[in-house]
Amino acid sequence: MENVRNMFQILSRNFGLLNEQCCDACCGQEVSLVQSHILYEVNRQHNPSMQDIAGALGMDITTFSRQVKTLSDKGLLKKTPLPSDNRIHILSLTPEGLRIENAINLTVNTQLNGVLSTMSEFERETVLRSIQLFNDAVQKSPACCIPPK
């Protein structure tokens, strides 16, 4: 199993470097990796609550709230109380937040496409299918620490 762990350590490091380069350079604003994940999920979901996004990312609500405040202070995220229940806050991207998310998305997709372009079509399909299969297995695993979506 050590070889499998080593493979994931290297993959995680390499992918982390792609993300780190993106978020520091692509959008003209300092956005951490965690913050980029928040922007991505808010953009992907329709009118999500803070709890929805924190759950999707597997973050505790206290840590998540601090990140939301930072993104709000940067003018990238808007937090609006739900009219029917003021305890629940709905998140949305500001126009600047959407611009930043689009820039990050374009950069990450360009980087991933660049990596995938070094493979044959069969290899690309195999890798993508394998990633999906692995993600599905992780979600089903009782040893998993990532909450299902």
N, C-alpha and C positions, 0 to 999 in steps of 0.2 A: 504493500500500500504506500510505502514511502515514495515510490516513483510517481504514483498518481498525485500525491500531495505536492511533489516537486513540480509536476506539470501545471498544477493549478496556481502554485506560487509564482511561477514564471508568467503564466497567462495573466494573472492578476496584476503583477508588476508592469508587464508590457501594456495592458489595457489602461492601467492607472496613468502611465506616462502619456498615452494618447489623450486621455481626459484632462490631465494636468496642463499639457501644452495648449489644449483648446481653451480652457476656461481662463487662462492667463493672457492669451494672445488674441482670441478671435473677436471679441466684442467690445474692446475699449473700456472695459470695466472689470474690476476684480470680482470674480464670482467663484466661490469654492466649489469643489466637486459635489458636496452635499447640497449646496444651494442650486447647482445646475440640475440635480435630480429633482428637487422640489419644483423648479420652474417647468421641467419636462412633464412631471405628473399633473401639475395644475393645468397645463396646456392640453394634455391628453384627456383628462376627465372633464365632464361638463358640470360646472358649478359645484366643485367638491367642497366638502367641509374640511376643517383642519384635521379632524379625526380620520376622515377618508384618506387623506394624503399621508399623514403620519403612519397609519396602518399599512398603506401600500409600500411605504419605504422601510417599515419595521423599526421606526423611531419612537422613543417614548415622547409623550406629549410635551414635557417640560423642555427637553432639548429642541424639539421641533418648534415650539413657540418662540424660542430665542432666535432660531434661524428665520422664522417668519417675520419677526420684528426687524431683523437686520435687512431682509429683502424689502420690507415696507419702507424702512428708513432710506434705502437706496432708490426708492420710487419705482420698484420693479413689480411689487405685489400689492394687491388691495385686499383687505380683510373687512368683510361686511357682516354685521349681525343678521341672522335669519329673522325676518319679521315675526314669524310665528313662535320663535324660541330664541331669545337673546343669548342663551348659553352656547348656542351653536354659531360658529362663524364660517362664512363661505369665502373661499379664496378665488381670486381672479388675477390675471396678469394685467398690468397697466400697459399702455401702448409701448412704453420703453421696455417693459418686461417681455412683451411679445417680440420686440425687435431683438433683444438679447437672446431669448430662447431660440428664435429662428436662426440667429448667427451661430449659436452653439450647435444646434441641430445640423446645420449645413456643414460645419467644420467636422463634427464627429462622423457624419455620413460620408463625407469626402475621405476622411482617414480610413474608415472601415472599408469603403469601396476600393481604396488604394491597396489595402492589405489583401482583400479578396481577389483583386485583379491579378495577383501573382499566381493564382491557382487556376487549374482547368475548370471548365463548367461542372464537370462531375465532382471534383474536389469541393468546389463552392457549395453545391447542393448537398453534398455529404456533410460538410461542416455545419451548414445552417440547419439541416435536419437534426443533426446530432445535438446542437445547442438547444433546439426546441425540445427534443426528447429529454435531455438532461434537466432543463428547467422544469418540465412537467414532473419528472421523477423527484426533484428536490422539493417541489410543492407537496407531493404525496408522502414524502418520507416522514416517519414519526421522529426521526433524529433532526429534522430540519428546524432551523430557527427563523426562517423567513416566513412571515404570515401569508396565507393565500390571498389573492386579489378578489 
